[in-house]
Structure formats: C-alpha cells, structure tokens
C-alpha cells in the first residue's frame, strides 16, 4: 500500500522529507515523489537513511 507523506506530498508547497527511518519489522520502499513514483530506495527493517535521501512517499509490503 502506497502512503503519501501528507506533510510533504505536494512539491509546490513543501520540501521533501529527509532521513527516513523504518520502524517496522518488514522492508519499506521510499520514493522521491508522491504516489510511489520517482527514484526508490529500500530500507531494511529498523534501518535509517541519511539526511541526503529526500522522500515524499513510502510503500509497505
């Protein structure tokens, strides 16, 4: 299920989120654009990315 991050979903009104953390016990795929589009990166369970990774949506398996 794709989840747009509501605070940053609209590129016309907000900057993307950064430093995503996966607090679940399953992999999460984060996307650079809303609606799970753009470049994607997989975060392992419990994983965290650096502040350089900018995201707007996430897909949970």
ROLUMSE-756566 format. One record per atom (N, C-alpha, C, O): atom name; x, y, z; residue in three letters; residue number from 1; chain. Coordinates in nm, 2 decimals. Example, Ala and Ser with C-alpha at 12.3 -4.5 7.8 and 13.67 -1.06 7.14 Angstrom:
<nodes>
+------+--------+--------+--------+-----+-----+-------+
: atom :     c1 :     c2 :     c3 : res :   n : chain :
+------+--------+--------+--------+-----+-----+-------+
:    N :   1.32 :  -0.57 :   0.78 : ALA :   1 :     A :
:   CA :   1.23 :  -0.45 :   0.78 : ALA :   1 :     A :
:    C :   1.32 :  -0.33 :   0.78 : ALA :   1 :     A :
:    O :   1.42 :  -0.33 :   0.85 : ALA :   1 :     A :
:    N :   1.28 :  -0.22 :   0.71 : SER :   2 :     A :
:   CA :   1.37 :  -0.11 :   0.71 : SER :   2 :     A :
:    C :   1.29 :   0.00 :   0.79 : SER :   2 :     A :
:    O :   1.34 :   0.11 :   0.80 : SER :   2 :     A :
+------+--------+--------+--------+-----+-----+-------+
</nodes>
This chain:
<nodes>
+------+--------+--------+--------+-----+-----+-------+
: atom :     c1 :     c2 :     c3 : res :   n : chain :
+------+--------+--------+--------+-----+-----+-------+
:    N :   0.08 :  -0.12 :   0.00 : UNK :   1 :     A :
:   CA :   0.00 :   0.00 :   0.00 : UNK :   1 :     A :
:    C :   0.09 :   0.12 :   0.00 : UNK :   1 :     A :
:    O :   0.18 :   0.14 :   0.09 : UNK :   1 :     A :
:    N :   0.07 :   0.21 :  -0.10 : UNK :   2 :     A :
:   CA :   0.15 :   0.34 :  -0.11 : UNK :   2 :     A :
:    C :   0.09 :   0.44 :  -0.01 : UNK :   2 :     A :
:    O :  -0.03 :   0.46 :  -0.01 : UNK :   2 :     A :
:    N :   0.18 :   0.50 :   0.06 : UNK :   3 :     A :
:   CA :   0.14 :   0.61 :   0.15 : UNK :   3 :     A :
:    C :   0.21 :   0.74 :   0.12 : UNK :   3 :     A :
:    O :   0.34 :   0.74 :   0.12 : UNK :   3 :     A :
:    N :   0.14 :   0.84 :   0.08 : UNK :   4 :     A :
:   CA :   0.20 :   0.97 :   0.06 : UNK :   4 :     A :
:    C :   0.22 :   1.04 :   0.19 : UNK :   4 :     A :
:    O :   0.13 :   1.04 :   0.27 : UNK :   4 :     A :
:    N :   0.33 :   1.09 :   0.22 : UNK :   5 :     A :
:   CA :   0.36 :   1.16 :   0.34 : UNK :   5 :     A :
:    C :   0.29 :   1.29 :   0.34 : UNK :   5 :     A :
:    O :   0.33 :   1.38 :   0.26 : UNK :   5 :     A :
:    N :   0.18 :   1.31 :   0.41 : UNK :   6 :     A :
:   CA :   0.09 :   1.42 :   0.40 : UNK :   6 :     A :
:    C :   0.16 :   1.56 :   0.41 : UNK :   6 :     A :
:    O :   0.12 :   1.65 :   0.34 : UNK :   6 :     A :
:    N :   0.26 :   1.57 :   0.50 : UNK :   7 :     A :
:   CA :   0.32 :   1.70 :   0.52 : UNK :   7 :     A :
:    C :   0.41 :   1.74 :   0.40 : UNK :   7 :     A :
:    O :   0.44 :   1.86 :   0.39 : UNK :   7 :     A :
:    N :   0.45 :   1.65 :   0.32 : UNK :   8 :     A :
:   CA :   0.54 :   1.68 :   0.21 : UNK :   8 :     A :
:    C :   0.50 :   1.63 :   0.08 : UNK :   8 :     A :
:    O :   0.58 :   1.63 :  -0.02 : UNK :   8 :     A :
:    N :   0.37 :   1.59 :   0.06 : UNK :   9 :     A :
:   CA :   0.33 :   1.52 :  -0.06 : UNK :   9 :     A :
:    C :   0.32 :   1.62 :  -0.18 : UNK :   9 :     A :
:    O :   0.34 :   1.58 :  -0.29 : UNK :   9 :     A :
:    N :   0.30 :   1.75 :  -0.15 : UNK :  10 :     A :
:   CA :   0.28 :   1.84 :  -0.26 : UNK :  10 :     A :
:    C :   0.41 :   1.92 :  -0.28 : UNK :  10 :     A :
:    O :   0.45 :   2.00 :  -0.20 : UNK :  10 :     A :
:    N :   0.48 :   1.89 :  -0.40 : UNK :  11 :     A :
:   CA :   0.61 :   1.96 :  -0.42 : UNK :  11 :     A :
:    C :   0.59 :   2.11 :  -0.44 : UNK :  11 :     A :
:    O :   0.69 :   2.18 :  -0.43 : UNK :  11 :     A :
:    N :   0.47 :   2.16 :  -0.47 : UNK :  12 :     A :
:   CA :   0.45 :   2.30 :  -0.49 : UNK :  12 :     A :
:    C :   0.45 :   2.38 :  -0.36 : UNK :  12 :     A :
:    O :   0.46 :   2.50 :  -0.36 : UNK :  12 :     A :
:    N :   0.42 :   2.31 :  -0.25 : UNK :  13 :     A :
:   CA :   0.40 :   2.38 :  -0.12 : UNK :  13 :     A :
:    C :   0.50 :   2.33 :  -0.01 : UNK :  13 :     A :
:    O :   0.50 :   2.39 :   0.10 : UNK :  13 :     A :
:    N :   0.58 :   2.23 :  -0.04 : UNK :  14 :     A :
:   CA :   0.67 :   2.18 :   0.07 : UNK :  14 :     A :
:    C :   0.80 :   2.12 :   0.01 : UNK :  14 :     A :
:    O :   0.80 :   2.07 :  -0.10 : UNK :  14 :     A :
:    N :   0.90 :   2.12 :   0.09 : UNK :  15 :     A :
:   CA :   1.02 :   2.05 :   0.06 : UNK :  15 :     A :
:    C :   1.00 :   1.90 :   0.10 : UNK :  15 :     A :
:    O :   0.92 :   1.87 :   0.19 : UNK :  15 :     A :
:    N :   1.07 :   1.81 :   0.04 : UNK :  16 :     A :
:   CA :   1.06 :   1.67 :   0.07 : UNK :  16 :     A :
:    C :   1.11 :   1.64 :   0.21 : UNK :  16 :     A :
:    O :   1.19 :   1.71 :   0.27 : UNK :  16 :     A :
:    N :   1.06 :   1.53 :   0.27 : UNK :  17 :     A :
:   CA :   1.11 :   1.48 :   0.40 : UNK :  17 :     A :
:    C :   1.26 :   1.42 :   0.38 : UNK :  17 :     A :
:    O :   1.30 :   1.39 :   0.26 : UNK :  17 :     A :
:    N :   1.33 :   1.41 :   0.48 : UNK :  18 :     A :
:   CA :   1.46 :   1.35 :   0.47 : UNK :  18 :     A :
:    C :   1.49 :   1.26 :   0.59 : UNK :  18 :     A :
:    O :   1.41 :   1.26 :   0.69 : UNK :  18 :     A :
:    N :   1.60 :   1.19 :   0.59 : UNK :  19 :     A :
:   CA :   1.64 :   1.10 :   0.69 : UNK :  19 :     A :
:    C :   1.54 :   1.00 :   0.73 : UNK :  19 :     A :
:    O :   1.50 :   0.98 :   0.85 : UNK :  19 :     A :
:    N :   1.48 :   0.92 :   0.63 : UNK :  20 :     A :
:   CA :   1.37 :   0.83 :   0.67 : UNK :  20 :     A :
:    C :   1.42 :   0.72 :   0.75 : UNK :  20 :     A :
:    O :   1.54 :   0.67 :   0.74 : UNK :  20 :     A :
:    N :   1.33 :   0.67 :   0.84 : UNK :  21 :     A :
:   CA :   1.36 :   0.56 :   0.93 : UNK :  21 :     A :
:    C :   1.25 :   0.45 :   0.91 : UNK :  21 :     A :
:    O :   1.13 :   0.49 :   0.89 : UNK :  21 :     A :
:    N :   1.29 :   0.33 :   0.91 : UNK :  22 :     A :
:   CA :   1.19 :   0.22 :   0.90 : UNK :  22 :     A :
:    C :   1.17 :   0.16 :   1.04 : UNK :  22 :     A :
:    O :   1.26 :   0.08 :   1.08 : UNK :  22 :     A :
:    N :   1.07 :   0.19 :   1.11 : UNK :  23 :     A :
:   CA :   1.04 :   0.14 :   1.24 : UNK :  23 :     A :
:    C :   0.96 :   0.01 :   1.24 : UNK :  23 :     A :
:    O :   0.91 :  -0.03 :   1.34 : UNK :  23 :     A :
:    N :   0.95 :  -0.05 :   1.12 : UNK :  24 :     A :
:   CA :   0.87 :  -0.17 :   1.11 : UNK :  24 :     A :
:    C :   0.96 :  -0.29 :   1.11 : UNK :  24 :     A :
:    O :   1.08 :  -0.28 :   1.12 : UNK :  24 :     A :
:    N :   0.90 :  -0.41 :   1.11 : UNK :  25 :     A :
:   CA :   0.98 :  -0.54 :   1.10 : UNK :  25 :     A :
:    C :   0.98 :  -0.59 :   0.96 : UNK :  25 :     A :
:    O :   1.01 :  -0.71 :   0.94 : UNK :  25 :     A :
:    N :   0.95 :  -0.51 :   0.86 : UNK :  26 :     A :
:   CA :   0.95 :  -0.55 :   0.72 : UNK :  26 :     A :
:    C :   1.02 :  -0.44 :   0.64 : UNK :  26 :     A :
:    O :   1.02 :  -0.33 :   0.68 : UNK :  26 :     A :
:    N :   1.07 :  -0.48 :   0.52 : UNK :  27 :     A :
:   CA :   1.13 :  -0.37 :   0.44 : UNK :  27 :     A :
:    C :   1.03 :  -0.27 :   0.40 : UNK :  27 :     A :
:    O :   0.91 :  -0.30 :   0.38 : UNK :  27 :     A :
:    N :   1.08 :  -0.15 :   0.38 : UNK :  28 :     A :
:   CA :   0.99 :  -0.04 :   0.33 : UNK :  28 :     A :
:    C :   1.06 :   0.03 :   0.21 : UNK :  28 :     A :
:    O :   1.19 :   0.05 :   0.22 : UNK :  28 :     A :
:    N :   0.99 :   0.06 :   0.11 : UNK :  29 :     A :
:   CA :   1.05 :   0.12 :  -0.01 : UNK :  29 :     A :
:    C :   1.00 :   0.27 :  -0.01 : UNK :  29 :     A :
:    O :   0.88 :   0.30 :  -0.01 : UNK :  29 :     A :
:    N :   1.10 :   0.36 :   0.00 : UNK :  30 :     A :
:   CA :   1.07 :   0.50 :   0.00 : UNK :  30 :     A :
:    C :   1.09 :   0.56 :  -0.14 : UNK :  30 :     A :
:    O :   1.18 :   0.51 :  -0.22 : UNK :  30 :     A :
:    N :   1.01 :   0.66 :  -0.18 : UNK :  31 :     A :
:   CA :   1.02 :   0.72 :  -0.31 : UNK :  31 :     A :
:    C :   1.04 :   0.87 :  -0.31 : UNK :  31 :     A :
:    O :   1.00 :   0.93 :  -0.21 : UNK :  31 :     A :
:    N :   1.11 :   0.92 :  -0.41 : UNK :  32 :     A :
:   CA :   1.14 :   1.06 :  -0.41 : UNK :  32 :     A :
:    C :   1.02 :   1.15 :  -0.45 : UNK :  32 :     A :
:    O :   1.02 :   1.27 :  -0.43 : UNK :  32 :     A :
:    N :   0.91 :   1.09 :  -0.50 : UNK :  33 :     A :
:   CA :   0.79 :   1.16 :  -0.54 : UNK :  33 :     A :
:    C :   0.67 :   1.10 :  -0.48 : UNK :  33 :     A :
:    O :   0.67 :   0.99 :  -0.43 : UNK :  33 :     A :
:    N :   0.56 :   1.18 :  -0.48 : UNK :  34 :     A :
:   CA :   0.43 :   1.13 :  -0.43 : UNK :  34 :     A :
:    C :   0.38 :   1.01 :  -0.52 : UNK :  34 :     A :
:    O :   0.43 :   0.99 :  -0.63 : UNK :  34 :     A :
:    N :   0.28 :   0.94 :  -0.46 : UNK :  35 :     A :
:   CA :   0.22 :   0.83 :  -0.54 : UNK :  35 :     A :
:    C :   0.32 :   0.72 :  -0.57 : UNK :  35 :     A :
:    O :   0.30 :   0.64 :  -0.67 : UNK :  35 :     A :
:    N :   0.42 :   0.70 :  -0.49 : UNK :  36 :     A :
:   CA :   0.52 :   0.60 :  -0.51 : UNK :  36 :     A :
:    C :   0.58 :   0.60 :  -0.65 : UNK :  36 :     A :
:    O :   0.59 :   0.49 :  -0.71 : UNK :  36 :     A :
:    N :   0.62 :   0.72 :  -0.69 : UNK :  37 :     A :
:   CA :   0.69 :   0.73 :  -0.82 : UNK :  37 :     A :
:    C :   0.83 :   0.80 :  -0.80 : UNK :  37 :     A :
:    O :   0.86 :   0.84 :  -0.68 : UNK :  37 :     A :
:    N :   0.90 :   0.81 :  -0.90 : UNK :  38 :     A :
:   CA :   1.04 :   0.86 :  -0.89 : UNK :  38 :     A :
:    C :   1.14 :   0.75 :  -0.85 : UNK :  38 :     A :
:    O :   1.10 :   0.64 :  -0.86 : UNK :  38 :     A :
:    N :   1.25 :   0.80 :  -0.81 : UNK :  39 :     A :
:   CA :   1.35 :   0.70 :  -0.77 : UNK :  39 :     A :
:    C :   1.31 :   0.64 :  -0.64 : UNK :  39 :     A :
:    O :   1.24 :   0.70 :  -0.56 : UNK :  39 :     A :
:    N :   1.35 :   0.51 :  -0.62 : UNK :  40 :     A :
:   CA :   1.31 :   0.44 :  -0.50 : UNK :  40 :     A :
:    C :   1.43 :   0.38 :  -0.43 : UNK :  40 :     A :
:    O :   1.53 :   0.35 :  -0.49 : UNK :  40 :     A :
:    N :   1.42 :   0.36 :  -0.30 : UNK :  41 :     A :
:   CA :   1.52 :   0.30 :  -0.22 : UNK :  41 :     A :
:    C :   1.46 :   0.22 :  -0.11 : UNK :  41 :     A :
:    O :   1.36 :   0.25 :  -0.05 : UNK :  41 :     A :
:    N :   1.52 :   0.10 :  -0.09 : UNK :  42 :     A :
:   CA :   1.46 :   0.01 :   0.01 : UNK :  42 :     A :
:    C :   1.53 :   0.02 :   0.14 : UNK :  42 :     A :
:    O :   1.66 :   0.03 :   0.15 : UNK :  42 :     A :
:    N :   1.45 :   0.04 :   0.25 : UNK :  43 :     A :
:   CA :   1.51 :   0.05 :   0.39 : UNK :  43 :     A :
:    C :   1.48 :  -0.08 :   0.46 : UNK :  43 :     A :
:    O :   1.37 :  -0.13 :   0.46 : UNK :  43 :     A :
:    N :   1.58 :  -0.15 :   0.51 : UNK :  44 :     A :
:   CA :   1.57 :  -0.27 :   0.58 : UNK :  44 :     A :
:    C :   1.49 :  -0.25 :   0.71 : UNK :  44 :     A :
:    O :   1.48 :  -0.13 :   0.76 : UNK :  44 :     A :
:    N :   1.43 :  -0.35 :   0.77 : UNK :  45 :     A :
:   CA :   1.36 :  -0.33 :   0.90 : UNK :  45 :     A :
:    C :   1.46 :  -0.27 :   1.00 : UNK :  45 :     A :
:    O :   1.57 :  -0.31 :   1.02 : UNK :  45 :     A :
:    N :   1.41 :  -0.16 :   1.07 : UNK :  46 :     A :
:   CA :   1.49 :  -0.09 :   1.16 : UNK :  46 :     A :
:    C :   1.60 :   0.00 :   1.10 : UNK :  46 :     A :
:    O :   1.67 :   0.06 :   1.17 : UNK :  46 :     A :
:    N :   1.60 :   0.01 :   0.97 : UNK :  47 :     A :
:   CA :   1.70 :   0.09 :   0.90 : UNK :  47 :     A :
:    C :   1.67 :   0.23 :   0.90 : UNK :  47 :     A :
:    O :   1.56 :   0.28 :   0.92 : UNK :  47 :     A :
:    N :   1.78 :   0.31 :   0.87 : UNK :  48 :     A :
:   CA :   1.76 :   0.46 :   0.86 : UNK :  48 :     A :
:    C :   1.86 :   0.50 :   0.75 : UNK :  48 :     A :
:    O :   1.97 :   0.45 :   0.73 : UNK :  48 :     A :
:    N :   1.81 :   0.60 :   0.67 : UNK :  49 :     A :
:   CA :   1.89 :   0.66 :   0.57 : UNK :  49 :     A :
:    C :   1.94 :   0.80 :   0.61 : UNK :  49 :     A :
:    O :   1.90 :   0.86 :   0.71 : UNK :  49 :     A :
:    N :   2.04 :   0.85 :   0.54 : UNK :  50 :     A :
:   CA :   2.10 :   0.98 :   0.58 : UNK :  50 :     A :
:    C :   2.01 :   1.09 :   0.54 : UNK :  50 :     A :
:    O :   1.90 :   1.07 :   0.47 : UNK :  50 :     A :
:    N :   2.04 :   1.21 :   0.58 : UNK :  51 :     A :
:   CA :   1.96 :   1.33 :   0.55 : UNK :  51 :     A :
:    C :   1.97 :   1.37 :   0.40 : UNK :  51 :     A :
:    O :   1.89 :   1.45 :   0.35 : UNK :  51 :     A :
:    N :   2.06 :   1.31 :   0.33 : UNK :  52 :     A :
:   CA :   2.07 :   1.33 :   0.19 : UNK :  52 :     A :
:    C :   1.95 :   1.27 :   0.11 : UNK :  52 :     A :
:    O :   1.92 :   1.31 :   0.00 : UNK :  52 :     A :
:    N :   1.89 :   1.16 :   0.16 : UNK :  53 :     A :
:   CA :   1.78 :   1.10 :   0.10 : UNK :  53 :     A :
:    C :   1.65 :   1.18 :   0.12 : UNK :  53 :     A :
:    O :   1.61 :   1.19 :   0.23 : UNK :  53 :     A :
:    N :   1.60 :   1.23 :   0.01 : UNK :  54 :     A :
:   CA :   1.47 :   1.31 :   0.02 : UNK :  54 :     A :
:    C :   1.36 :   1.23 :  -0.03 : UNK :  54 :     A :
:    O :   1.37 :   1.17 :  -0.14 : UNK :  54 :     A :
:    N :   1.25 :   1.22 :   0.04 : UNK :  55 :     A :
:   CA :   1.13 :   1.13 :   0.01 : UNK :  55 :     A :
:    C :   1.00 :   1.20 :   0.02 : UNK :  55 :     A :
:    O :   0.99 :   1.30 :   0.10 : UNK :  55 :     A :
:    N :   0.90 :   1.15 :  -0.05 : UNK :  56 :     A :
:   CA :   0.76 :   1.20 :  -0.04 : UNK :  56 :     A :
:    C :   0.66 :   1.10 :  -0.02 : UNK :  56 :     A :
:    O :   0.54 :   1.12 :   0.01 : UNK :  56 :     A :
:    N :   0.70 :   0.97 :  -0.04 : UNK :  57 :     A :
:   CA :   0.60 :   0.86 :  -0.02 : UNK :  57 :     A :
:    C :   0.67 :   0.73 :   0.01 : UNK :  57 :     A :
:    O :   0.80 :   0.72 :   0.00 : UNK :  57 :     A :
:    N :   0.60 :   0.63 :   0.06 : UNK :  58 :     A :
:   CA :   0.66 :   0.51 :   0.11 : UNK :  58 :     A :
:    C :   0.56 :   0.39 :   0.07 : UNK :  58 :     A :
:    O :   0.44 :   0.41 :   0.08 : UNK :  58 :     A :
:    N :   0.62 :   0.28 :   0.04 : UNK :  59 :     A :
:   CA :   0.54 :   0.16 :   0.01 : UNK :  59 :     A :
:    C :   0.57 :   0.05 :   0.11 : UNK :  59 :     A :
:    O :   0.69 :   0.01 :   0.13 : UNK :  59 :     A :
:    N :   0.47 :   0.00 :   0.18 : UNK :  60 :     A :
:   CA :   0.49 :  -0.10 :   0.28 : UNK :  60 :     A :
:    C :   0.44 :  -0.23 :   0.22 : UNK :  60 :     A :
:    O :   0.33 :  -0.24 :   0.16 : UNK :  60 :     A :
:    N :   0.52 :  -0.34 :   0.23 : UNK :  61 :     A :
:   CA :   0.49 :  -0.47 :   0.17 : UNK :  61 :     A :
:    C :   0.36 :  -0.53 :   0.21 : UNK :  61 :     A :
:    O :   0.33 :  -0.64 :   0.16 : UNK :  61 :     A :
+------+--------+--------+--------+-----+-----+-------+
</nodes>
